[in-house]
Amino acid sequence: MDDQDKARKYRRIRLSLITETRNGEKEIVILTNLPKITVSAKRIAEIYRKRWSIEIMFQELEAHLHLEVNTLGYPKAALFSFCEALVAYNVLAVVKAALRVQHGEETIEKDIWRGI
């Protein structure tokens, strides 16, 4: 029920994972209001997976560059900060790629990024 006492319909989609999450979970449950007729469970899972690539991007920005995009009260300021974060991530991706080419993937992941 919503604020106006109108009934809402939701779908629960359960995903069995091949590889456990870092917390050891073997299943993920997604709750959505998208109707079955419009969007399949498989498509919802694909969209959810792409969302995590964005979440990981911000996690890397915060962890490696000690940046955090704080919520701003003005939409234009928030959009500007978001764009700055995207540019910063692109710079970070280029630096990581250059280091991988020069030193190899394993060395970079093990010795450089884990140590920060």
Jmol script that loads the backbone (N, CA, C; Angstrom):
load data "model"
ATOM      1  N   MET A   1       0.844  -1.181   0.000  1.00  0.00           N
ATOM      2  CA  MET A   1       0.000   0.000   0.000  1.00  0.00           C
ATOM      3  C   MET A   1       0.891   1.248   0.000  1.00  0.00           C
ATOM      4  N   ASP A   2       0.523   2.228  -0.792  1.00  0.00           N
ATOM      5  CA  ASP A   2       1.290   3.469  -0.815  1.00  0.00           C
ATOM      6  C   ASP A   2       0.678   4.501   0.128  1.00  0.00           C
ATOM      7  N   ASP A   3       1.122   5.743   0.044  1.00  0.00           N
ATOM      8  CA  ASP A   3       0.636   6.808   0.937  1.00  0.00           C
ATOM      9  C   ASP A   3      -0.856   7.087   0.788  1.00  0.00           C
ATOM     10  N   GLN A   4      -1.397   6.821  -0.388  1.00  0.00           N
ATOM     11  CA  GLN A   4      -2.820   7.061  -0.635  1.00  0.00           C
ATOM     12  C   GLN A   4      -3.635   5.774  -0.489  1.00  0.00           C
ATOM     13  N   ASP A   5      -3.084   4.782   0.197  1.00  0.00           N
ATOM     14  CA  ASP A   5      -3.740   3.478   0.413  1.00  0.00           C
ATOM     15  C   ASP A   5      -4.078   2.761  -0.890  1.00  0.00           C
ATOM     16  N   LYS A   6      -3.288   3.014  -1.919  1.00  0.00           N
ATOM     17  CA  LYS A   6      -3.459   2.311  -3.187  1.00  0.00           C
ATOM     18  C   LYS A   6      -2.530   1.101  -3.192  1.00  0.00           C
ATOM     19  N   ALA A   7      -3.070  -0.039  -3.571  1.00  0.00           N
ATOM     20  CA  ALA A   7      -2.274  -1.269  -3.593  1.00  0.00           C
ATOM     21  C   ALA A   7      -1.244  -1.200  -4.714  1.00  0.00           C
ATOM     22  N   ARG A   8      -0.044  -1.641  -4.415  1.00  0.00           N
ATOM     23  CA  ARG A   8       1.040  -1.690  -5.405  1.00  0.00           C
ATOM     24  C   ARG A   8       1.445  -3.144  -5.598  1.00  0.00           C
ATOM     25  N   LYS A   9       1.808  -3.477  -6.815  1.00  0.00           N
ATOM     26  CA  LYS A   9       2.220  -4.838  -7.131  1.00  0.00           C
ATOM     27  C   LYS A   9       3.714  -4.854  -7.420  1.00  0.00           C
ATOM     28  N   TYR A  10       4.428  -5.793  -6.794  1.00  0.00           N
ATOM     29  CA  TYR A  10       5.866  -5.922  -6.969  1.00  0.00           C
ATOM     30  C   TYR A  10       6.223  -7.352  -7.354  1.00  0.00           C
ATOM     31  N   ARG A  11       7.349  -7.493  -8.003  1.00  0.00           N
ATOM     32  CA  ARG A  11       7.877  -8.819  -8.357  1.00  0.00           C
ATOM     33  C   ARG A  11       9.144  -9.059  -7.571  1.00  0.00           C
ATOM     34  N   ARG A  12       9.318 -10.295  -7.169  1.00  0.00           N
ATOM     35  CA  ARG A  12      10.546 -10.714  -6.485  1.00  0.00           C
ATOM     36  C   ARG A  12      11.277 -11.662  -7.427  1.00  0.00           C
ATOM     37  N   ILE A  13      12.490 -11.279  -7.791  1.00  0.00           N
ATOM     38  CA  ILE A  13      13.289 -12.096  -8.707  1.00  0.00           C
ATOM     39  C   ILE A  13      14.482 -12.623  -7.928  1.00  0.00           C
ATOM     40  N   ARG A  14      14.640 -13.940  -7.921  1.00  0.00           N
ATOM     41  CA  ARG A  14      15.738 -14.566  -7.180  1.00  0.00           C
ATOM     42  C   ARG A  14      16.780 -15.067  -8.175  1.00  0.00           C
ATOM     43  N   LEU A  15      18.027 -14.635  -7.966  1.00  0.00           N
ATOM     44  CA  LEU A  15      19.121 -15.037  -8.838  1.00  0.00           C
ATOM     45  C   LEU A  15      20.042 -15.981  -8.087  1.00  0.00           C
ATOM     46  N   SER A  16      20.305 -17.134  -8.658  1.00  0.00           N
ATOM     47  CA  SER A  16      21.308 -18.052  -8.113  1.00  0.00           C
ATOM     48  C   SER A  16      22.631 -17.718  -8.767  1.00  0.00           C
ATOM     49  N   LEU A  17      23.642 -17.456  -7.956  1.00  0.00           N
ATOM     50  CA  LEU A  17      24.935 -17.015  -8.470  1.00  0.00           C
ATOM     51  C   LEU A  17      25.881 -18.176  -8.692  1.00  0.00           C
ATOM     52  N   ILE A  18      26.663 -18.107  -9.748  1.00  0.00           N
ATOM     53  CA  ILE A  18      27.702 -19.102 -10.009  1.00  0.00           C
ATOM     54  C   ILE A  18      28.854 -18.885  -9.039  1.00  0.00           C
ATOM     55  N   THR A  19      29.245 -17.625  -8.877  1.00  0.00           N
ATOM     56  CA  THR A  19      30.308 -17.248  -7.951  1.00  0.00           C
ATOM     57  C   THR A  19      29.688 -16.490  -6.787  1.00  0.00           C
ATOM     58  N   GLU A  20      30.071 -16.837  -5.586  1.00  0.00           N
ATOM     59  CA  GLU A  20      29.542 -16.166  -4.401  1.00  0.00           C
ATOM     60  C   GLU A  20      29.943 -14.699  -4.385  1.00  0.00           C
ATOM     61  N   THR A  21      29.134 -13.894  -3.708  1.00  0.00           N
ATOM     62  CA  THR A  21      29.504 -12.490  -3.511  1.00  0.00           C
ATOM     63  C   THR A  21      30.646 -12.433  -2.514  1.00  0.00           C
ATOM     64  N   ARG A  22      31.221 -11.246  -2.335  1.00  0.00           N
ATOM     65  CA  ARG A  22      32.321 -11.131  -1.383  1.00  0.00           C
ATOM     66  C   ARG A  22      31.869 -11.398   0.048  1.00  0.00           C
ATOM     67  N   ASN A  23      30.557 -11.360   0.285  1.00  0.00           N
ATOM     68  CA  ASN A  23      30.011 -11.682   1.608  1.00  0.00           C
ATOM     69  C   ASN A  23      29.608 -13.149   1.723  1.00  0.00           C
ATOM     70  N   GLY A  24      29.884 -13.931   0.681  1.00  0.00           N
ATOM     71  CA  GLY A  24      29.585 -15.360   0.707  1.00  0.00           C
ATOM     72  C   GLY A  24      28.157 -15.715   0.335  1.00  0.00           C
ATOM     73  N   GLU A  25      27.413 -14.778  -0.199  1.00  0.00           N
ATOM     74  CA  GLU A  25      26.027 -15.054  -0.584  1.00  0.00           C
ATOM     75  C   GLU A  25      25.985 -15.778  -1.911  1.00  0.00           C
ATOM     76  N   LYS A  26      25.086 -16.761  -1.999  1.00  0.00           N
ATOM     77  CA  LYS A  26      24.938 -17.541  -3.224  1.00  0.00           C
ATOM     78  C   LYS A  26      23.692 -17.144  -4.002  1.00  0.00           C
ATOM     79  N   GLU A  27      22.898 -16.257  -3.422  1.00  0.00           N
ATOM     80  CA  GLU A  27      21.669 -15.789  -4.049  1.00  0.00           C
ATOM     81  C   GLU A  27      21.522 -14.290  -3.869  1.00  0.00           C
ATOM     82  N   ILE A  28      20.899 -13.670  -4.851  1.00  0.00           N
ATOM     83  CA  ILE A  28      20.538 -12.258  -4.755  1.00  0.00           C
ATOM     84  C   ILE A  28      19.056 -12.169  -5.079  1.00  0.00           C
ATOM     85  N   VAL A  29      18.341 -11.345  -4.339  1.00  0.00           N
ATOM     86  CA  VAL A  29      16.921 -11.131  -4.593  1.00  0.00           C
ATOM     87  C   VAL A  29      16.729  -9.680  -5.020  1.00  0.00           C
ATOM     88  N   ILE A  30      16.005  -9.501  -6.130  1.00  0.00           N
ATOM     89  CA  ILE A  30      15.716  -8.172  -6.653  1.00  0.00           C
ATOM     90  C   ILE A  30      14.213  -7.945  -6.535  1.00  0.00           C
ATOM     91  N   LEU A  31      13.840  -6.813  -5.995  1.00  0.00           N
ATOM     92  CA  LEU A  31      12.437  -6.435  -5.879  1.00  0.00           C
ATOM     93  C   LEU A  31      12.183  -5.329  -6.887  1.00  0.00           C
ATOM     94  N   THR A  32      11.157  -5.501  -7.733  1.00  0.00           N
ATOM     95  CA  THR A  32      10.886  -4.515  -8.779  1.00  0.00           C
ATOM     96  C   THR A  32       9.393  -4.333  -8.958  1.00  0.00           C
ATOM     97  N   ASN A  33       9.028  -3.169  -9.471  1.00  0.00           N
ATOM     98  CA  ASN A  33       7.627  -2.915  -9.804  1.00  0.00           C
ATOM     99  C   ASN A  33       7.384  -3.019 -11.312  1.00  0.00           C
ATOM    100  N   LEU A  34       8.383  -3.449 -12.063  1.00  0.00           N
ATOM    101  CA  LEU A  34       8.234  -3.607 -13.508  1.00  0.00           C
ATOM    102  C   LEU A  34       7.381  -4.843 -13.807  1.00  0.00           C
ATOM    103  N   PRO A  35       6.333  -4.709 -14.620  1.00  0.00           N
ATOM    104  CA  PRO A  35       5.449  -5.843 -14.891  1.00  0.00           C
ATOM    105  C   PRO A  35       6.098  -6.901 -15.786  1.00  0.00           C
ATOM    106  N   LYS A  36       5.675  -8.153 -15.593  1.00  0.00           N
ATOM    107  CA  LYS A  36       6.203  -9.280 -16.385  1.00  0.00           C
ATOM    108  C   LYS A  36       5.996  -9.075 -17.878  1.00  0.00           C
ATOM    109  N   ILE A  37       4.885  -8.506 -18.231  1.00  0.00           N
ATOM    110  CA  ILE A  37       4.556  -8.309 -19.650  1.00  0.00           C
ATOM    111  C   ILE A  37       5.552  -7.363 -20.310  1.00  0.00           C
ATOM    112  N   THR A  38       6.013  -6.375 -19.561  1.00  0.00           N
ATOM    113  CA  THR A  38       6.905  -5.352 -20.111  1.00  0.00           C
ATOM    114  C   THR A  38       8.365  -5.777 -20.115  1.00  0.00           C
ATOM    115  N   VAL A  39       8.843  -6.349 -19.000  1.00  0.00           N
ATOM    116  CA  VAL A  39      10.262  -6.659 -18.852  1.00  0.00           C
ATOM    117  C   VAL A  39      10.421  -8.061 -18.257  1.00  0.00           C
ATOM    118  N   SER A  40      11.264  -8.870 -18.895  1.00  0.00           N
ATOM    119  CA  SER A  40      11.511 -10.220 -18.380  1.00  0.00           C
ATOM    120  C   SER A  40      12.440 -10.182 -17.173  1.00  0.00           C
ATOM    121  N   ALA A  41      12.408 -11.239 -16.392  1.00  0.00           N
ATOM    122  CA  ALA A  41      13.289 -11.348 -15.226  1.00  0.00           C
ATOM    123  C   ALA A  41      14.751 -11.321 -15.665  1.00  0.00           C
ATOM    124  N   LYS A  42      15.051 -11.938 -16.798  1.00  0.00           N
ATOM    125  CA  LYS A  42      16.418 -11.955 -17.311  1.00  0.00           C
ATOM    126  C   LYS A  42      16.902 -10.539 -17.620  1.00  0.00           C
ATOM    127  N   ARG A  43      16.043  -9.734 -18.230  1.00  0.00           N
ATOM    128  CA  ARG A  43      16.422  -8.356 -18.573  1.00  0.00           C
ATOM    129  C   ARG A  43      16.641  -7.517 -17.305  1.00  0.00           C
ATOM    130  N   ILE A  44      15.806  -7.720 -16.308  1.00  0.00           N
ATOM    131  CA  ILE A  44      15.965  -7.003 -15.047  1.00  0.00           C
ATOM    132  C   ILE A  44      17.300  -7.369 -14.411  1.00  0.00           C
ATOM    133  N   ALA A  45      17.661  -8.641 -14.452  1.00  0.00           N
ATOM    134  CA  ALA A  45      18.947  -9.076 -13.894  1.00  0.00           C
ATOM    135  C   ALA A  45      20.113  -8.442 -14.654  1.00  0.00           C
ATOM    136  N   GLU A  46      19.998  -8.336 -15.981  1.00  0.00           N
ATOM    137  CA  GLU A  46      21.052  -7.699 -16.784  1.00  0.00           C
ATOM    138  C   GLU A  46      21.206  -6.221 -16.417  1.00  0.00           C
ATOM    139  N   ILE A  47      20.083  -5.541 -16.250  1.00  0.00           N
ATOM    140  CA  ILE A  47      20.119  -4.121 -15.874  1.00  0.00           C
ATOM    141  C   ILE A  47      20.747  -3.970 -14.496  1.00  0.00           C
ATOM    142  N   TYR A  48      20.378  -4.836 -13.574  1.00  0.00           N
ATOM    143  CA  TYR A  48      20.925  -4.780 -12.212  1.00  0.00           C
ATOM    144  C   TYR A  48      22.439  -4.992 -12.228  1.00  0.00           C
ATOM    145  N   ARG A  49      22.886  -5.919 -13.072  1.00  0.00           N
ATOM    146  CA  ARG A  49      24.329  -6.191 -13.171  1.00  0.00           C
ATOM    147  C   ARG A  49      25.082  -4.955 -13.667  1.00  0.00           C
ATOM    148  N   LYS A  50      24.513  -4.253 -14.641  1.00  0.00           N
ATOM    149  CA  LYS A  50      25.154  -3.033 -15.142  1.00  0.00           C
ATOM    150  C   LYS A  50      25.202  -1.958 -14.069  1.00  0.00           C
ATOM    151  N   ARG A  51      24.200  -1.913 -13.224  1.00  0.00           N
ATOM    152  CA  ARG A  51      24.191  -0.939 -12.129  1.00  0.00           C
ATOM    153  C   ARG A  51      25.416  -1.105 -11.254  1.00  0.00           C
ATOM    154  N   TRP A  52      25.821  -2.344 -11.041  1.00  0.00           N
ATOM    155  CA  TRP A  52      26.963  -2.574 -10.155  1.00  0.00           C
ATOM    156  C   TRP A  52      28.269  -2.109 -10.758  1.00  0.00           C
ATOM    157  N   SER A  53      28.356  -2.055 -12.072  1.00  0.00           N
ATOM    158  CA  SER A  53      29.590  -1.516 -12.661  1.00  0.00           C
ATOM    159  C   SER A  53      29.715  -0.027 -12.332  1.00  0.00           C
ATOM    160  N   ILE A  54      28.588   0.673 -12.243  1.00  0.00           N
ATOM    161  CA  ILE A  54      28.608   2.080 -11.858  1.00  0.00           C
ATOM    162  C   ILE A  54      28.961   2.213 -10.377  1.00  0.00           C
ATOM    163  N   GLU A  55      28.384   1.348  -9.539  1.00  0.00           N
ATOM    164  CA  GLU A  55      28.691   1.370  -8.106  1.00  0.00           C
ATOM    165  C   GLU A  55      30.183   1.120  -7.876  1.00  0.00           C
ATOM    166  N   ILE A  56      30.751   0.175  -8.607  1.00  0.00           N
ATOM    167  CA  ILE A  56      32.173  -0.145  -8.468  1.00  0.00           C
ATOM    168  C   ILE A  56      33.022   1.040  -8.911  1.00  0.00           C
ATOM    169  N   MET A  57      32.573   1.743  -9.952  1.00  0.00           N
ATOM    170  CA  MET A  57      33.303   2.919 -10.408  1.00  0.00           C
ATOM    171  C   MET A  57      33.436   3.934  -9.273  1.00  0.00           C
ATOM    172  N   PHE A  58      32.329   4.239  -8.598  1.00  0.00           N
ATOM    173  CA  PHE A  58      32.388   5.212  -7.502  1.00  0.00           C
ATOM    174  C   PHE A  58      33.191   4.675  -6.319  1.00  0.00           C
ATOM    175  N   GLN A  59      33.129   3.377  -6.089  1.00  0.00           N
ATOM    176  CA  GLN A  59      33.923   2.784  -5.004  1.00  0.00           C
ATOM    177  C   GLN A  59      35.413   2.949  -5.303  1.00  0.00           C
ATOM    178  N   GLU A  60      35.810   2.722  -6.550  1.00  0.00           N
ATOM    179  CA  GLU A  60      37.214   2.887  -6.924  1.00  0.00           C
ATOM    180  C   GLU A  60      37.656   4.340  -6.796  1.00  0.00           C
ATOM    181  N   LEU A  61      36.794   5.266  -7.221  1.00  0.00           N
ATOM    182  CA  LEU A  61      37.137   6.680  -7.086  1.00  0.00           C
ATOM    183  C   LEU A  61      37.387   7.033  -5.633  1.00  0.00           C
ATOM    184  N   GLU A  62      36.522   6.583  -4.761  1.00  0.00           N
ATOM    185  CA  GLU A  62      36.660   6.912  -3.344  1.00  0.00           C
ATOM    186  C   GLU A  62      37.881   6.230  -2.741  1.00  0.00           C
ATOM    187  N   ALA A  63      38.099   4.972  -3.080  1.00  0.00           N
ATOM    188  CA  ALA A  63      39.193   4.214  -2.477  1.00  0.00           C
ATOM    189  C   ALA A  63      40.570   4.669  -2.970  1.00  0.00           C
ATOM    190  N   HIS A  64      40.718   4.867  -4.276  1.00  0.00           N
ATOM    191  CA  HIS A  64      42.031   5.172  -4.835  1.00  0.00           C
ATOM    192  C   HIS A  64      42.374   6.655  -4.804  1.00  0.00           C
ATOM    193  N   LEU A  65      41.379   7.478  -5.023  1.00  0.00           N
ATOM    194  CA  LEU A  65      41.645   8.908  -5.110  1.00  0.00           C
ATOM    195  C   LEU A  65      41.106   9.680  -3.906  1.00  0.00           C
ATOM    196  N   HIS A  66      40.496   8.955  -2.983  1.00  0.00           N
ATOM    197  CA  HIS A  66      39.922   9.562  -1.786  1.00  0.00           C
ATOM    198  C   HIS A  66      38.919  10.658  -2.152  1.00  0.00           C
ATOM    199  N   LEU A  67      38.108  10.353  -3.159  1.00  0.00           N
ATOM    200  CA  LEU A  67      37.056  11.266  -3.598  1.00  0.00           C
ATOM    201  C   LEU A  67      35.714  10.709  -3.167  1.00  0.00           C
ATOM    202  N   GLU A  68      34.819  11.588  -2.877  1.00  0.00           N
ATOM    203  CA  GLU A  68      33.456  11.167  -2.583  1.00  0.00           C
ATOM    204  C   GLU A  68      32.543  12.254  -3.106  1.00  0.00           C
ATOM    205  N   VAL A  69      31.572  11.846  -3.908  1.00  0.00           N
ATOM    206  CA  VAL A  69      30.622  12.812  -4.441  1.00  0.00           C
ATOM    207  C   VAL A  69      29.532  12.972  -3.393  1.00  0.00           C
ATOM    208  N   ASN A  70      29.531  14.100  -2.716  1.00  0.00           N
ATOM    209  CA  ASN A  70      28.512  14.361  -1.711  1.00  0.00           C
ATOM    210  C   ASN A  70      27.234  14.834  -2.389  1.00  0.00           C
ATOM    211  N   THR A  71      26.119  14.521  -1.788  1.00  0.00           N
ATOM    212  CA  THR A  71      24.845  14.968  -2.320  1.00  0.00           C
ATOM    213  C   THR A  71      24.767  16.480  -2.173  1.00  0.00           C
ATOM    214  N   LEU A  72      24.391  17.132  -3.230  1.00  0.00           N
ATOM    215  CA  LEU A  72      24.284  18.591  -3.226  1.00  0.00           C
ATOM    216  C   LEU A  72      22.822  18.980  -3.361  1.00  0.00           C
ATOM    217  N   GLY A  73      22.460  20.091  -2.764  1.00  0.00           N
ATOM    218  CA  GLY A  73      21.068  20.520  -2.746  1.00  0.00           C
ATOM    219  C   GLY A  73      20.549  21.092  -4.052  1.00  0.00           C
ATOM    220  N   TYR A  74      21.424  21.429  -4.962  1.00  0.00           N
ATOM    221  CA  TYR A  74      21.000  22.028  -6.223  1.00  0.00           C
ATOM    222  C   TYR A  74      21.229  21.031  -7.355  1.00  0.00           C
ATOM    223  N   PRO A  75      20.207  20.755  -8.152  1.00  0.00           N
ATOM    224  CA  PRO A  75      20.346  19.755  -9.225  1.00  0.00           C
ATOM    225  C   PRO A  75      21.498  20.034 -10.186  1.00  0.00           C
ATOM    226  N   LYS A  76      21.701  21.283 -10.575  1.00  0.00           N
ATOM    227  CA  LYS A  76      22.794  21.586 -11.505  1.00  0.00           C
ATOM    228  C   LYS A  76      24.154  21.341 -10.853  1.00  0.00           C
ATOM    229  N   ALA A  77      24.271  21.658  -9.565  1.00  0.00           N
ATOM    230  CA  ALA A  77      25.533  21.420  -8.854  1.00  0.00           C
ATOM    231  C   ALA A  77      25.778  19.923  -8.709  1.00  0.00           C
ATOM    232  N   ALA A  78      24.723  19.158  -8.424  1.00  0.00           N
ATOM    233  CA  ALA A  78      24.857  17.705  -8.302  1.00  0.00           C
ATOM    234  C   ALA A  78      25.263  17.099  -9.646  1.00  0.00           C
ATOM    235  N   LEU A  79      24.663  17.570 -10.723  1.00  0.00           N
ATOM    236  CA  LEU A  79      25.005  17.080 -12.059  1.00  0.00           C
ATOM    237  C   LEU A  79      26.456  17.417 -12.403  1.00  0.00           C
ATOM    238  N   PHE A  80      26.890  18.624 -12.060  1.00  0.00           N
ATOM    239  CA  PHE A  80      28.270  19.016 -12.305  1.00  0.00           C
ATOM    240  C   PHE A  80      29.235  18.115 -11.529  1.00  0.00           C
ATOM    241  N   SER A  81      28.926  17.849 -10.267  1.00  0.00           N
ATOM    242  CA  SER A  81      29.781  16.968  -9.454  1.00  0.00           C
ATOM    243  C   SER A  81      29.815  15.561 -10.019  1.00  0.00           C
ATOM    244  N   PHE A  82      28.681  15.086 -10.496  1.00  0.00           N
ATOM    245  CA  PHE A  82      28.630  13.762 -11.115  1.00  0.00           C
ATOM    246  C   PHE A  82      29.519  13.716 -12.347  1.00  0.00           C
ATOM    247  N   CYS A  83      29.461  14.756 -13.178  1.00  0.00           N
ATOM    248  CA  CYS A  83      30.308  14.814 -14.384  1.00  0.00           C
ATOM    249  C   CYS A  83      31.790  14.867 -14.010  1.00  0.00           C
ATOM    250  N   GLU A  84      32.122  15.609 -12.959  1.00  0.00           N
ATOM    251  CA  GLU A  84      33.512  15.639 -12.493  1.00  0.00           C
ATOM    252  C   GLU A  84      33.964  14.247 -12.069  1.00  0.00           C
ATOM    253  N   ALA A  85      33.096  13.520 -11.397  1.00  0.00           N
ATOM    254  CA  ALA A  85      33.433  12.162 -10.967  1.00  0.00           C
ATOM    255  C   ALA A  85      33.655  11.249 -12.166  1.00  0.00           C
ATOM    256  N   LEU A  86      32.844  11.397 -13.206  1.00  0.00           N
ATOM    257  CA  LEU A  86      33.032  10.581 -14.415  1.00  0.00           C
ATOM    258  C   LEU A  86      34.366  10.888 -15.092  1.00  0.00           C
ATOM    259  N   VAL A  87      34.718  12.156 -15.169  1.00  0.00           N
ATOM    260  CA  VAL A  87      36.008  12.532 -15.755  1.00  0.00           C
ATOM    261  C   VAL A  87      37.151  11.961 -14.916  1.00  0.00           C
ATOM    262  N   ALA A  88      37.030  12.071 -13.588  1.00  0.00           N
ATOM    263  CA  ALA A  88      38.067  11.526 -12.705  1.00  0.00           C
ATOM    264  C   ALA A  88      38.199  10.020 -12.888  1.00  0.00           C
ATOM    265  N   TYR A  89      37.086   9.325 -13.060  1.00  0.00           N
ATOM    266  CA  TYR A  89      37.144   7.881 -13.269  1.00  0.00           C
ATOM    267  C   TYR A  89      37.815   7.553 -14.597  1.00  0.00           C
ATOM    268  N   ASN A  90      37.529   8.326 -15.630  1.00  0.00           N
ATOM    269  CA  ASN A  90      38.182   8.094 -16.921  1.00  0.00           C
ATOM    270  C   ASN A  90      39.689   8.277 -16.815  1.00  0.00           C
ATOM    271  N   VAL A  91      40.125   9.287 -16.084  1.00  0.00           N
ATOM    272  CA  VAL A  91      41.564   9.495 -15.861  1.00  0.00           C
ATOM    273  C   VAL A  91      42.149   8.302 -15.114  1.00  0.00           C
ATOM    274  N   LEU A  92      41.464   7.854 -14.063  1.00  0.00           N
ATOM    275  CA  LEU A  92      41.918   6.692 -13.303  1.00  0.00           C
ATOM    276  C   LEU A  92      42.000   5.451 -14.189  1.00  0.00           C
ATOM    277  N   ALA A  93      41.011   5.245 -15.049  1.00  0.00           N
ATOM    278  CA  ALA A  93      41.012   4.079 -15.949  1.00  0.00           C
ATOM    279  C   ALA A  93      42.192   4.116 -16.910  1.00  0.00           C
ATOM    280  N   VAL A  94      42.537   5.295 -17.421  1.00  0.00           N
ATOM    281  CA  VAL A  94      43.676   5.423 -18.327  1.00  0.00           C
ATOM    282  C   VAL A  94      44.982   5.117 -17.587  1.00  0.00           C
ATOM    283  N   VAL A  95      45.122   5.644 -16.384  1.00  0.00           N
ATOM    284  CA  VAL A  95      46.335   5.379 -15.587  1.00  0.00           C
ATOM    285  C   VAL A  95      46.456   3.886 -15.293  1.00  0.00           C
ATOM    286  N   LYS A  96      45.356   3.260 -14.893  1.00  0.00           N
ATOM    287  CA  LYS A  96      45.385   1.816 -14.597  1.00  0.00           C
ATOM    288  C   LYS A  96      45.743   1.002 -15.841  1.00  0.00           C
ATOM    289  N   ALA A  97      45.184   1.381 -16.981  1.00  0.00           N
ATOM    290  CA  ALA A  97      45.475   0.662 -18.226  1.00  0.00           C
ATOM    291  C   ALA A  97      46.949   0.793 -18.591  1.00  0.00           C
ATOM    292  N   ALA A  98      47.492   1.994 -18.455  1.00  0.00           N
ATOM    293  CA  ALA A  98      48.908   2.206 -18.772  1.00  0.00           C
ATOM    294  C   ALA A  98      49.796   1.389 -17.835  1.00  0.00           C
ATOM    295  N   LEU A  99      49.447   1.343 -16.567  1.00  0.00           N
ATOM    296  CA  LEU A  99      50.232   0.550 -15.608  1.00  0.00           C
ATOM    297  C   LEU A  99      50.138  -0.950 -15.913  1.00  0.00           C
ATOM    298  N   ARG A 100      48.936  -1.408 -16.302  1.00  0.00           N
ATOM    299  CA  ARG A 100      48.774  -2.831 -16.645  1.00  0.00           C
ATOM    300  C   ARG A 100      49.616  -3.207 -17.850  1.00  0.00           C
ATOM    301  N   VAL A 101      49.659  -2.328 -18.846  1.00  0.00           N
ATOM    302  CA  VAL A 101      50.455  -2.597 -20.047  1.00  0.00           C
ATOM    303  C   VAL A 101      51.932  -2.690 -19.686  1.00  0.00           C
ATOM    304  N   GLN A 102      52.381  -1.788 -18.854  1.00  0.00           N
ATOM    305  CA  GLN A 102      53.789  -1.733 -18.508  1.00  0.00           C
ATOM    306  C   GLN A 102      54.213  -2.834 -17.535  1.00  0.00           C
ATOM    307  N   HIS A 103      53.373  -3.121 -16.517  1.00  0.00           N
ATOM    308  CA  HIS A 103      53.782  -4.020 -15.438  1.00  0.00           C
ATOM    309  C   HIS A 103      52.995  -5.317 -15.339  1.00  0.00           C
ATOM    310  N   GLY A 104      51.903  -5.449 -16.076  1.00  0.00           N
ATOM    311  CA  GLY A 104      51.085  -6.649 -16.025  1.00  0.00           C
ATOM    312  C   GLY A 104      49.945  -6.530 -15.026  1.00  0.00           C
ATOM    313  N   GLU A 105      48.844  -7.194 -15.354  1.00  0.00           N
ATOM    314  CA  GLU A 105      47.622  -7.130 -14.545  1.00  0.00           C
ATOM    315  C   GLU A 105      47.841  -7.580 -13.106  1.00  0.00           C
ATOM    316  N   GLU A 106      48.489  -8.721 -12.933  1.00  0.00           N
ATOM    317  CA  GLU A 106      48.652  -9.300 -11.598  1.00  0.00           C
ATOM    318  C   GLU A 106      49.469  -8.386 -10.680  1.00  0.00           C
ATOM    319  N   THR A 107      50.548  -7.838 -11.193  1.00  0.00           N
ATOM    320  CA  THR A 107      51.396  -6.954 -10.393  1.00  0.00           C
ATOM    321  C   THR A 107      50.630  -5.716  -9.944  1.00  0.00           C
ATOM    322  N   ILE A 108      49.874  -5.133 -10.844  1.00  0.00           N
ATOM    323  CA  ILE A 108      49.123  -3.918 -10.530  1.00  0.00           C
ATOM    324  C   ILE A 108      48.066  -4.204  -9.466  1.00  0.00           C
ATOM    325  N   GLU A 109      47.282  -5.256  -9.654  1.00  0.00           N
ATOM    326  CA  GLU A 109      46.221  -5.562  -8.700  1.00  0.00           C
ATOM    327  C   GLU A 109      46.779  -5.952  -7.335  1.00  0.00           C
ATOM    328  N   LYS A 110      47.837  -6.743  -7.328  1.00  0.00           N
ATOM    329  CA  LYS A 110      48.374  -7.252  -6.070  1.00  0.00           C
ATOM    330  C   LYS A 110      49.212  -6.216  -5.335  1.00  0.00           C
ATOM    331  N   ASP A 111      50.109  -5.558  -6.030  1.00  0.00           N
ATOM    332  CA  ASP A 111      51.097  -4.708  -5.362  1.00  0.00           C
ATOM    333  C   ASP A 111      50.708  -3.237  -5.262  1.00  0.00           C
ATOM    334  N   ILE A 112      49.990  -2.740  -6.228  1.00  0.00           N
ATOM    335  CA  ILE A 112      49.721  -1.301  -6.221  1.00  0.00           C
ATOM    336  C   ILE A 112      48.343  -0.966  -5.643  1.00  0.00           C
ATOM    337  N   TRP A 113      47.259  -1.446  -6.288  1.00  0.00           N
ATOM    338  CA  TRP A 113      45.922  -1.032  -5.845  1.00  0.00           C
ATOM    339  C   TRP A 113      45.547  -1.603  -4.491  1.00  0.00           C
ATOM    340  N   ARG A 114      46.008  -2.778  -4.156  1.00  0.00           N
ATOM    341  CA  ARG A 114      45.658  -3.365  -2.852  1.00  0.00           C
ATOM    342  C   ARG A 114      46.357  -2.643  -1.712  1.00  0.00           C
ATOM    343  N   GLY A 115      47.492  -2.024  -2.010  1.00  0.00           N
ATOM    344  CA  GLY A 115      48.253  -1.345  -0.976  1.00  0.00           C
ATOM    345  C   GLY A 115      47.739   0.040  -0.628  1.00  0.00           C
ATOM    346  N   ILE A 116      46.797   0.554  -1.444  1.00  0.00           N
ATOM    347  CA  ILE A 116      46.297   1.913  -1.193  1.00  0.00           C
ATOM    348  C   ILE A 116      45.193   1.864  -0.171  1.00  0.00           C
TER     349      ILE A 116
END
end "model"
wireframe off; spacefill off
backbone 0.3
color backbone group
